Amino acid sequence: MNVVIRNLPGDVSEQEVMEALKEAGVPVEELTFTNEGNPELGTVIVSMDTSHAGANALAKMVNGKLWKGRRLEAQVMQEFTGQGLNK
C-alpha cells in the first residue's frame, strides 16, 4: 500500500523522513519524492508492506501533524487493479 504525505518542507531529506517513519514503526519499503511542480512544497509517496488498515493508520497518524513548521497532509493512495474493466 502507498500513502501520500504532502506539505513537507522543500529542504527535507529522504533520511529525515525515513528516520521519522521508522521511529513510528512504519514498515517502509520505498520513498518517492516529488514537489508536484512547487519547490516549496515537498511530497513523498511512502510504499510499505502493510494492509489497507495499516496504511489508513499511518495516514491518520500523520494527517494534520505539525512537523518542521509545516502542517502535513496524508492520505492512502487507492491502488488501481484494473478489475472489472473488460466486462
Secondary structure, 3 states (H helix, E strand, C coil): CEEEEEEEECCCCHHHHHHHHHHCCCCEEEEEEECCCCCCEEEEEEEECCCHHHHHHHHHHHCCCEECCEECEEEEECCCCCCCCCC
